[in-house]
Amino acid sequence: MTKGRPTTRWVYGSGAGDPGAPPPHLPPVDVVEETHGWRLVFEIPGTDPESVRVDVAGRVVVVRGERRPTERAHGTFLCVERSAGPFERAIELPDEPDPDGGSAVYADGLLTLEIPRRPATRRRTIPIRPARGPEKG
């Protein structure tokens, strides 16, 4: 991995699916590095926020969810291009995040994660004491 550039991997499943359906949709993401950490913005319109889960393990942030299919109760569809089904997207950050300080907001089809950096390990000096000599008596 190139330092400073996140790597991504994704998994998408559409269930039984339609063999004539377009290739699966990968929810796009913007990853912005800021002084305090990272902002990740996932584009997942039509997804119920209750079906979305965010996990952080090590340097990897994983977003899982499910987009429901379009209701087909009325009319005849002539074209269906919006994909549905479960999705998973994993982003590997260049440094260790602090998941305890993270936050997530879903609005207008965008899931925005704010994930701070793990605080740098504090430097500590260990004092050296003189060894005790043999006791004089």
QUINOR-V543871 format. One record per residue. N is the residue number from 1. RES is the residue in one letter. OMEGA is omega in whole degrees, 0 to 359 (none if undefined). Layout:
n:N res:RES omega:OMEGA
n:N res:RES omega:OMEGA
This chain:
n:1 res:M omega:178
n:2 res:T omega:181
n:3 res:K omega:177
n:4 res:G omega:180
n:5 res:R omega:181
n:6 res:P omega:174
n:7 res:T omega:181
n:8 res:T omega:170
n:9 res:R omega:183
n:10 res:W omega:176
n:11 res:V omega:179
n:12 res:Y omega:177
n:13 res:G omega:181
n:14 res:S omega:179
n:15 res:G omega:180
n:16 res:A omega:174
n:17 res:G omega:179
n:18 res:D omega:183
n:19 res:P omega:179
n:20 res:G omega:183
n:21 res:A omega:177
n:22 res:P omega:179
n:23 res:P omega:183
n:24 res:P omega:179
n:25 res:H omega:175
n:26 res:L omega:180
n:27 res:P omega:180
n:28 res:P omega:181
n:29 res:V omega:170
n:30 res:D omega:177
n:31 res:V omega:182
n:32 res:V omega:176
n:33 res:E omega:179
n:34 res:E omega:183
n:35 res:T omega:183
n:36 res:H omega:183
n:37 res:G omega:184
n:38 res:W omega:171
n:39 res:R omega:178
n:40 res:L omega:181
n:41 res:V omega:180
n:42 res:F omega:178
n:43 res:E omega:183
n:44 res:I omega:180
n:45 res:P omega:179
n:46 res:G omega:180
n:47 res:T omega:176
n:48 res:D omega:182
n:49 res:P omega:178
n:50 res:E omega:181
n:51 res:S omega:183
n:52 res:V omega:179
n:53 res:R omega:179
n:54 res:V omega:177
n:55 res:D omega:175
n:56 res:V omega:178
n:57 res:A omega:184
n:58 res:G omega:180
n:59 res:R omega:186
n:60 res:V omega:175
n:61 res:V omega:182
n:62 res:V omega:176
n:63 res:V omega:179
n:64 res:R omega:178
n:65 res:G omega:179
n:66 res:E omega:176
n:67 res:R omega:181
n:68 res:R omega:178
n:69 res:P omega:178
n:70 res:T omega:177
n:71 res:E omega:181
n:72 res:R omega:184
n:73 res:A omega:186
n:74 res:H omega:175
n:75 res:G omega:179
n:76 res:T omega:179
n:77 res:F omega:176
n:78 res:L omega:180
n:79 res:C omega:176
n:80 res:V omega:182
n:81 res:E omega:179
n:82 res:R omega:183
n:83 res:S omega:180
n:84 res:A omega:178
n:85 res:G omega:182
n:86 res:P omega:175
n:87 res:F omega:176
n:88 res:E omega:179
n:89 res:R omega:180
n:90 res:A omega:179
n:91 res:I omega:176
n:92 res:E omega:182
n:93 res:L omega:183
n:94 res:P omega:180
n:95 res:D omega:182
n:96 res:E omega:176
n:97 res:P omega:175
n:98 res:D omega:185
n:99 res:P omega:181
n:100 res:D omega:181
n:101 res:G omega:184
n:102 res:G omega:177
n:103 res:S omega:180
n:104 res:A omega:179
n:105 res:V omega:177
n:106 res:Y omega:178
n:107 res:A omega:176
n:108 res:D omega:177
n:109 res:G omega:180
n:110 res:L omega:174
n:111 res:L omega:181
n:112 res:T omega:177
n:113 res:L omega:173
n:114 res:E omega:183
n:115 res:I omega:181
n:116 res:P omega:174
n:117 res:R omega:172
n:118 res:R omega:179
n:119 res:P omega:179
n:120 res:A omega:178
n:121 res:T omega:182
n:122 res:R omega:178
n:123 res:R omega:183
n:124 res:R omega:176
n:125 res:T omega:179
n:126 res:I omega:181
n:127 res:P omega:179
n:128 res:I omega:179
n:129 res:R omega:177
n:130 res:P omega:177
n:131 res:A omega:177
n:132 res:R omega:178
n:133 res:G omega:177
n:134 res:P omega:181
n:135 res:E omega:180
n:136 res:K omega:184
n:137 res:G omega:none
